[in-house]
Amino acid sequence: MLQEFNQLMDYIESHLTEEISGRDISKIVGMSDYHFKRMFSYMAGMSLNEYIKNRRLSVANVELINGEKVTDIAYKYGYQSLEGFSRAFREWSGFLPSEVSKNKIQKSFPKFTFFIDIKGGISMEFKIEKKEKFSIVGVSKRVPIQFEGENRAIIELAQSITEQQRKEMHQLADLYPHQVLNVSYDFDDGYLEEKGSLTHMIGLATTKENPFDDLEQISIEESLWAIFPNQGPFPATLQDTTAKIYSEWLPSSEYEVADLPGISFTKYNGTSENVYSEIWLPVKKKVSDKRG
């Protein structure tokens, strides 16, 4: 996987003046661009779009010092106006392009190279489990994307569930963990910049068909799941475990993410200090490494 990641970094480097499509990304890294971008965000500490923008501005900085015209550089790197480029460049470097040209101010943002850094000391508990096709029945809504802290919109969704809906969900529930699941899917494109929305469902797992008009039902196809139990302060431990899955476990595992909703559940015990949760990540075995 790291070989493919570095191939993509090389590809980006040689196509900085062009639009880099999701199809290009998928072809090189061998997974959906959505899943790669999510993994990249956790590993790099920034979104892929932000990385590409920073690399473009870094190369533009060198070209400004070498005497190229600001207008030519702006259009070369895809900005629709000189003002837009100047604003982005100043936000990145702290200087206007004209100041860099005049005073030869140098700021750089190096190309990324991925490698495995074995630190040791922390192990992740997980198991790989095959689950047959099942459904989740519950209620859902579009909610703002939020990586840290409690998502107020999800809390409001949970509070909107009526006693009748709760009773109907439990009436249908016949699968582990026999309690409320949080299911996320249909992410907007701005997901990795923490922009836009996703669909969040609160429901229970079942093998039955939903007969109730006030509940929704989604089907989850048969898949392998990597299941990560975690325990500690909520929601910090759950979010930290998610970050480690994408930045540490996935790159060094023999699995890649399958294109299914992500699922988690939390067993509340009256306090947020020591809460048990599980993260279910749909996975599939990696294809053999590409050569050449």
C-alpha positions as CSV (number, residue, x, y, z in Angstrom):
1,M,0.0,0.0,0.0
2,L,2.8,2.4,0.8
3,Q,4.3,1.9,-2.6
4,E,1.0,3.0,-4.2
5,F,0.8,6.0,-1.9
6,N,4.2,7.1,-3.0
7,Q,3.3,6.5,-6.6
8,L,0.4,8.9,-6.1
9,M,2.7,11.5,-4.6
10,D,4.9,11.2,-7.7
11,Y,1.9,11.5,-9.9
12,I,0.6,14.6,-8.1
13,E,4.1,16.1,-8.4
14,S,4.2,15.8,-12.1
15,H,0.6,17.0,-12.6
16,L,0.5,20.0,-10.3
17,T,-0.8,22.3,-13.0
18,E,-3.7,19.9,-13.9
19,E,-6.9,18.8,-12.3
20,I,-6.3,15.5,-10.4
21,S,-9.5,13.4,-10.5
22,G,-10.9,10.8,-8.2
23,R,-10.5,8.3,-11.0
24,D,-6.8,9.1,-11.2
25,I,-6.4,8.6,-7.5
26,S,-8.4,5.3,-7.5
27,K,-6.4,3.9,-10.4
28,I,-3.1,4.5,-8.7
29,V,-3.8,3.5,-5.1
30,G,-6.2,0.6,-5.9
31,M,-9.1,1.8,-3.7
32,S,-11.9,4.3,-3.9
33,D,-10.7,7.9,-3.8
34,Y,-13.1,8.5,-0.8
35,H,-11.4,5.9,1.3
36,F,-7.9,6.9,0.3
37,K,-8.6,10.6,1.1
38,R,-9.9,9.6,4.5
39,M,-6.8,7.5,5.2
40,F,-4.5,10.3,3.9
41,S,-6.2,12.8,6.2
42,Y,-5.5,10.7,9.3
43,M,-1.9,9.9,8.2
44,A,-0.9,13.3,7.0
45,G,-2.8,15.5,9.4
46,M,-4.4,17.4,6.5
47,S,-6.7,16.7,3.6
48,L,-5.4,15.6,0.2
49,N,-6.8,18.8,-1.4
50,E,-4.9,20.9,1.2
51,Y,-1.7,19.0,0.5
52,I,-2.0,19.6,-3.3
53,K,-2.8,23.3,-2.7
54,N,0.3,23.6,-0.5
55,R,2.5,21.9,-3.0
56,R,1.2,24.2,-5.8
57,L,1.9,27.3,-3.8
58,S,5.3,26.0,-2.8
59,V,6.3,25.5,-6.4
60,A,4.7,28.9,-7.3
61,N,6.9,30.5,-4.6
62,V,10.1,29.2,-6.4
63,E,8.8,30.5,-9.7
64,L,8.1,33.9,-8.3
65,I,11.6,34.1,-7.0
66,N,12.9,33.1,-10.5
67,G,11.1,36.1,-12.0
68,E,7.9,34.6,-13.5
69,K,4.9,36.9,-13.8
70,V,2.3,36.6,-11.0
71,T,-0.6,36.5,-13.5
72,D,1.0,33.7,-15.5
73,I,1.6,31.7,-12.3
74,A,-2.0,32.3,-11.0
75,Y,-3.6,30.8,-14.2
76,K,-1.0,28.1,-14.4
77,Y,-2.1,26.7,-11.1
78,G,-5.8,26.9,-11.7
79,Y,-6.8,30.1,-10.1
80,Q,-9.6,32.0,-11.9
81,S,-8.3,35.4,-10.9
82,L,-5.2,37.2,-9.8
83,E,-7.0,38.2,-6.6
84,G,-7.9,34.6,-5.8
85,F,-4.3,33.5,-6.2
86,S,-2.9,36.4,-4.2
87,R,-5.3,35.8,-1.3
88,A,-4.5,32.0,-1.2
89,F,-0.8,32.7,-1.5
90,R,-0.9,35.3,1.4
91,E,-2.9,32.9,3.6
92,W,-0.3,30.2,3.0
93,S,3.0,32.2,3.2
94,G,2.1,35.4,5.0
95,F,3.2,37.5,2.0
96,L,1.7,38.8,-1.2
97,P,3.2,37.3,-4.4
98,S,4.5,40.7,-5.4
99,E,6.5,40.9,-2.1
100,V,8.0,37.5,-2.8
101,S,9.0,38.5,-6.3
102,K,10.6,41.8,-5.0
103,N,12.3,40.6,-1.9
104,K,13.0,36.9,-2.9
105,I,11.2,35.5,0.2
106,Q,11.4,31.7,0.3
107,K,8.8,29.4,1.9
108,S,8.6,25.8,1.1
109,F,6.3,22.9,1.6
110,P,8.1,19.6,0.8
111,K,6.6,16.7,-1.2
112,F,5.3,13.9,1.1
113,T,6.9,10.5,1.2
114,F,5.2,7.7,3.1
115,F,7.0,5.1,5.1
116,I,6.2,2.8,8.1
117,D,7.4,4.2,11.4
118,I,7.4,1.4,14.0
119,K,7.1,3.1,17.3
120,G,5.9,0.2,19.4
121,G,4.4,0.3,22.9
122,I,0.7,0.6,21.7
123,S,-1.2,-2.4,20.4
124,M,-4.7,-2.3,18.9
125,E,-7.2,-5.0,19.8
126,F,-9.3,-6.1,16.8
127,K,-10.9,-9.1,15.2
128,I,-11.9,-9.9,11.6
129,E,-15.5,-11.2,11.4
130,K,-17.6,-12.2,8.4
131,K,-21.2,-11.0,8.7
132,E,-24.0,-12.2,6.4
133,K,-26.2,-9.6,4.8
134,F,-28.3,-7.7,7.4
135,S,-30.4,-4.6,7.7
136,I,-30.5,-1.7,10.1
137,V,-33.9,-0.2,11.0
138,G,-34.1,3.2,12.6
139,V,-34.2,6.9,11.9
140,S,-31.8,9.1,9.9
141,K,-31.1,12.7,8.9
142,R,-28.4,14.7,7.2
143,V,-26.0,16.0,9.8
144,P,-22.9,18.3,9.6
145,I,-19.6,16.6,9.4
146,Q,-17.6,16.9,12.7
147,F,-14.5,15.0,13.6
148,E,-14.1,16.0,17.3
149,G,-16.4,16.4,20.2
150,E,-20.1,15.5,20.4
151,N,-22.1,16.2,17.3
152,R,-25.1,18.3,18.4
153,A,-27.1,17.3,15.3
154,I,-26.7,13.6,16.1
155,I,-27.7,14.2,19.7
156,E,-30.8,16.0,18.5
157,L,-31.6,13.1,16.2
158,A,-31.3,10.7,19.1
159,Q,-33.6,12.9,21.2
160,S,-36.2,13.0,18.4
161,I,-36.8,9.3,18.5
162,T,-40.2,8.6,20.0
163,E,-41.0,5.9,22.5
164,Q,-43.1,4.2,19.8
165,Q,-40.1,4.2,17.3
166,R,-37.8,2.8,20.0
167,K,-40.3,0.0,20.8
168,E,-40.6,-0.9,17.2
169,M,-36.8,-0.9,16.6
170,H,-36.3,-3.3,19.6
171,Q,-39.2,-5.4,18.4
172,L,-37.3,-6.0,15.1
173,A,-33.8,-6.3,16.6
174,D,-32.5,-9.8,16.5
175,L,-28.7,-9.4,15.9
176,Y,-25.7,-8.5,18.0
177,P,-25.3,-6.1,19.8
178,H,-29.0,-5.9,20.4
179,Q,-28.6,-2.2,21.0
180,V,-28.4,1.1,19.2
181,L,-26.0,1.4,16.3
182,N,-24.6,4.6,14.8
183,V,-24.3,4.3,11.0
184,S,-22.7,6.9,8.7
185,Y,-22.9,7.0,4.9
186,D,-23.4,9.3,1.9
187,F,-20.6,11.7,2.7
188,D,-20.4,15.0,0.9
189,D,-17.2,15.7,-1.1
190,G,-16.0,18.2,1.6
191,Y,-15.9,15.4,4.2
192,L,-12.1,15.5,4.8
193,E,-12.1,19.3,5.2
194,E,-14.8,18.8,7.8
195,K,-17.3,20.5,5.5
196,G,-20.7,19.5,4.3
197,S,-22.9,16.7,5.6
198,L,-23.4,13.0,5.9
199,T,-26.4,10.8,6.5
200,H,-26.4,9.4,10.0
201,M,-28.8,6.6,11.0
202,I,-29.5,5.6,14.6
203,G,-31.0,2.1,14.6
204,L,-30.7,-1.6,15.4
205,A,-29.5,-4.6,13.4
206,T,-32.0,-7.1,12.1
207,T,-32.7,-9.9,9.7
208,K,-36.4,-8.9,9.4
209,E,-38.2,-6.7,7.0
210,N,-39.4,-3.4,8.4
211,P,-43.3,-3.1,8.5
212,F,-43.4,0.2,10.2
213,D,-44.0,3.5,8.4
214,D,-42.2,5.6,10.9
215,L,-38.9,3.7,10.6
216,E,-36.4,3.5,7.7
217,Q,-34.4,0.5,6.6
218,I,-31.0,0.1,4.9
219,S,-29.4,-3.1,3.8
220,I,-25.8,-3.9,4.5
221,E,-24.3,-6.5,2.1
222,E,-22.3,-9.5,3.2
223,S,-18.8,-8.4,4.1
224,L,-15.8,-8.9,6.3
225,W,-15.6,-6.5,9.2
226,A,-12.6,-5.4,11.2
227,I,-14.0,-4.8,14.7
228,F,-12.2,-2.6,17.1
229,P,-13.3,-2.6,20.8
230,N,-12.2,0.4,22.8
231,Q,-12.8,1.8,26.3
232,G,-12.2,5.1,27.9
233,P,-13.5,8.7,28.0
234,F,-16.3,9.3,25.4
235,P,-16.2,10.5,22.7
236,A,-12.4,11.1,22.7
237,T,-11.4,7.4,22.9
238,L,-13.7,6.5,20.1
239,Q,-12.4,9.3,17.9
240,D,-8.8,8.5,18.7
241,T,-9.3,4.9,17.9
242,T,-10.8,5.9,14.5
243,A,-7.7,8.0,13.7
244,K,-5.3,5.1,14.6
245,I,-7.3,2.7,12.5
246,Y,-6.8,4.9,9.4
247,S,-3.3,6.2,10.1
248,E,-1.6,3.1,11.6
249,W,-3.7,-0.1,11.3
250,L,-4.9,0.1,7.7
251,P,-1.6,1.0,6.0
252,S,0.2,-2.0,7.6
253,S,-2.7,-4.5,7.4
254,E,-3.6,-7.0,4.7
255,Y,-7.0,-5.3,4.3
256,E,-8.5,-2.3,2.6
257,V,-11.8,-0.6,3.2
258,A,-14.9,-1.9,1.5
259,D,-17.5,0.5,0.1
260,L,-20.2,0.1,2.9
261,P,-21.4,2.3,5.7
262,G,-19.3,2.6,8.8
263,I,-20.9,1.4,12.0
264,S,-20.2,2.0,15.7
265,F,-22.0,1.5,19.0
266,T,-21.4,2.6,22.5
267,K,-22.6,1.1,25.8
268,Y,-23.5,4.0,28.0
269,N,-23.1,3.4,31.7
270,G,-24.2,6.7,33.1
271,T,-20.8,8.3,32.9
272,S,-18.7,9.4,30.0
273,E,-15.4,8.7,31.8
274,N,-15.0,5.0,31.0
275,V,-17.3,4.0,28.2
276,Y,-17.1,0.8,26.0
277,S,-17.5,1.2,22.3
278,E,-16.9,-0.8,19.1
279,I,-16.0,0.4,15.7
280,W,-17.0,-1.8,12.7
281,L,-15.0,-1.1,9.6
282,P,-16.1,-3.0,6.4
283,V,-13.0,-4.5,4.8
284,K,-11.8,-6.7,2.0
285,K,-8.5,-8.5,1.4
286,K,-6.0,-6.4,-0.6
287,V,-5.2,-7.6,-4.1
288,S,-1.6,-8.5,-4.6
289,D,0.8,-5.6,-4.8
290,K,1.1,-4.0,-8.3
291,R,4.5,-4.2,-9.9
292,G,6.1,-1.6,-12.1
